[in-house]
Amino acid sequence: MKNRQHVIPFENGWAVRSEDEGKFSSFHNTQMEAVEAARKIAKKDKTEIVIHRKNESTQDLNQNSNALPSTDESY
């Protein structure tokens, strides 16, 4: 499996981080923005997106990179 992209809470917003490298790809104000950025990377790399809640538990694992979090961005 290629490097999954994680959407995680970071400081006062959200970040996209690659699983294997542990490097941050981008930083965003909302979870939705971060998911969109992760989706682009996942499509290019043909990999998965893992979306985390604010408490860092896993909200969703999407294998086809079409994941959208709930509209409640308090996750």
C-alpha angles and dihedrals in degrees: 000000000000123000110300119220117232124205104207138171110258126182105306096345143016136292138197114226130180114235101221100036096038089215123137113242097189146342126229142182095228137035090236092057090049092049091052091051092047090048092057092051092045093051091050093046095037092233141120136276122224113198118201130199122233088265085056096244113135114269099179143354114203122190099189097046094242095114120141122183121227116279088250101091092190089092 
